[in-house]
Amino acid sequence: MRYYYDIKVRYNFEETREKVIAALADEGFGVLTEIDIRDTFRKKLNTDFRKYVILGACNPAFSYRAMQAEDKIGTLLPCNVIIQESDNGKTEVAAVDPAESMKMVNNPEVEEVAGIIRKKLINALDSIKQSG
């Protein structure tokens, strides 16, 4: 099974980024971190790379619930969502599939939360896909 869910849209990179953050907020997620891979590679490796951002998305209520069930679950949080330029002029958005990544925890409560978060991430991405 795939460890991510992805879509491609015709929005430019920055417009996609804004739409992703808004769609995540609509599903109860905040963005805790934003890593600009292109900028990091430029500074650290003196090399060019396509536009590529990693957003660390967190839904506090469900994170709390998962942490109550499994105290080390923070090692698998937050949920990463990437935005990257595609060769065909489109922008790709991909989110981790928490149901897949949390299987190794082997805790029914965590699996339930992961399933809910999976649906919320898919809803967020699909809401952008449908409008683009």
N, C-alpha and C positions, 0 to 999 in steps of 0.2 A: 504494500500500500504506500502511496505517496505521503511524504511528511509535510506537505504544504498544499495550499489552495491558491491558485493564481488566476489573474484576469489580465487582459490587455485592453487598453483604452486609447482613444485618439487625442486625448488632451495632452498638452505639453507637460513637461516634467513638473514645473512649479504649480500649475493648475491641478495636476493630479495629486501632488503632495497636499495641497489645501483641501481638496475633496476627500482624500483619505482621512485626514485628521478630523474633518467635520463628520464623516460617516462613522468613524470610530466613536466619536463623542456621542452621536445619536444612539449608539449601542451600549453606552455606559463606560467607555474606555477613555482614559487620559493617556497622553504621551509623556512618559517619564524621561526618556532619553531620545536623542536624535544624533546619529553618527553619520557624518558625511564622508563616505569611503573615498570618493574622488579627491577631496581635500586632504584627507589623511595620507593617501598614497602619494599625492603630490609633495606634501611636506616631509614625509618619512622616507620615501623611496625615490623621490625626484623623478616620478614617472606619471604619465597621463593615464586616466581611466575614464570610462563612461560615467555619466551622472548616476549615482547609486547612493541611496540613503537607507539606513536601518532605523526604524522607529521602534522603541520599546514601549509597547502598549500594555496598560494595566486596567483591569476592572476591579476597583478596590473591594467591593462587596464579595465578589467571587474569590479574589485572592485571599481575603481574610478567611473565608469558609474553607478554602483548600489548606491554608496554613494551620487552621484549627485541627484539621484531620491529619496533617502530615507536616511536622515542624521543619523538615529539610526541603520542602517543596520550593522554597525560594531559590534553590539552585537552578530551577527550570523556569523561573519567572524573570522578567515579564515576557509577554508574547511578542515575538519579533515579527514585524511587518516590513517588507522591503519595497522600495520604489526604484526602478531602474529604467534607463533608456533602452529601447530595443532597436535593432538594426533597421527595421521596416518603418521607422517613423512613429511607431506607437510607443506608449509607455507601459511597462509591466508592473503590476502590483502582486505581491505574493505574501501570504501569511502562513506562519507555522500552523500545523494541525495539532492542537494541544491534545486531542484524543489519542493521536499516535504517539506523541512524545511522552505522555503521562502513563502509557501502558506499563512501562517498566516499574512504576511505583507500586503497582499491585495493591491498590487501596480503593475499594468500591466508592467511597465518598469522593475521592479525588477524581476517579473516572467519571462520576456523574457531573461534577463541576466542569471537567475538561470537555465533556460532550456539550454542555450548555455554552461554554466559551467558544467552542468550535462553530456552533450555529450562529452565534453573535458575530464572529469574525467573517463568516461566509456572508451573512446578511449585509454587513458593512461593505464588503467588496462588491457584492452583487448590486447594491444600490448605486454604486458608481458605474458599473458595467452597463446597467439598464439605461442610465442617463447619458452614456457616452458611446 
